[in-house]
Amino acid sequence: MSSDETEDTRADELELDALVRELRQVLGTTPDEAFGHAEHAAHTHPPQHQDDQTDDE
């Protein structure tokens, strides 16, 4: 990998880190908190399955 490619990769990583930090501020959560919220929602609000079958026989 050339020096320019290394610098470009590092710049991309820094930009991505900055975007992630900004997103976390907007959402007000850390990844762990967000995962916890999603897990809690999954347990308190189980997916509802629609039964396509009718009772007509």
C-alpha positions, 0 to 999 in steps of 0.5 A: 500500500502506498503512502498516499493510499495509507493517508487516504484510508486514514482520512476516510477512517477519521471522517467515518469516526466523526460521522459516527460521533455526530450520529450518536449525539443526534440519537442520544445513544451509544451502540450498547444503549441502542442494542439494549433498547432494541433487545428490550423492544423485542421482548416487550413487543413480540413480532405479530404474525398475520395468519393468512389462513381463514377459518372457512372450511 
